[in-house]
């Protein structure tokens, strides 16, 4: 359920949706994340990991085949980095592994003959 909710935040604005509302939702998620990882926060590592686990799968569709909408990717990375920094090291490793997978997706796309001919 968490991933479903977060997916809605990072979807590009649909026809009839205000772009400002989408940006505002992303900004609010970023602020929530910052508050979750504060030193004074009483929220445990399990919540941080749950958020990160829900966010990581959203990266691949954004970069896959070069056809994804990258408009939310920088914000997604910022939020995931904030969550990973607060962890005990395993979350950083998890994010790093996901990032190498995303880079491989980009490399595969750029290696396609049709893309190189453009």
Number of C-alpha atoms within 10 A of each C-alpha: 7 11 17 10 10 17 15 13 21 23 15 17 15 9 7 6 10 10 12 10 12 19 17 12 15 20 15 13 17 18 12 12 18 15 14 20 21 11 9 8 10 10 13 11 16 10 13 21 19 13 18 22 17 18 21 17 13 17 20 18 15 19 19 18 16 16 10 14 14 17 12 17 17 10 17 21 16 13 22 24 16 19 24 22 13 18 17 10 10 12 21 19 13 15 20 14 11 16 16 11 14 18 14 14 18 16 14 13 18 14 11 11 9 9 11 9 6 5
